[in-house]
Amino acid sequence: MTYPNVCLRRGEAPDIRAGQTLIFENELDWADDTCTDGCIVDVLDEQLRFTARGFFNSRSKITVRVLTRDQHELIPPDFFRARIEAALPGCHRRYRHTHQRPRTHQDET
């Protein structure tokens, strides 16, 4: 599947590769004419190499919200469901560990 492209200004790609998840309008050089608000876009560096994939919104100062830096990861309709389901086991373990009922004197009798 191919997505419309947006291109970062020179020097912005290292921040995205390092983990930045928000791309502001002043960090972009151009966007394809086919980019529509709410669509998924591929983010390219100044040499037109893939850098990230995310949601596009031309009406926001935050123009792209990065979803993945993996060029091979597609964004299907159940993308968020799969991410949440993958995270749940770890959340349940942390919740049980941090929310145990404190022991009282009555527990010891």
Secondary structure, 3 states (H helix, E strand, C coil): CCCCEEEECCCCHHHHHCCCCEEEHHHEEEECCCCCCCCEEEEECCCCCEEEEEEECCCCCEEEEEEECCCCCCCCCCHHHHHHHHHHHHHHHHHHHHCCCCCCHHHHC
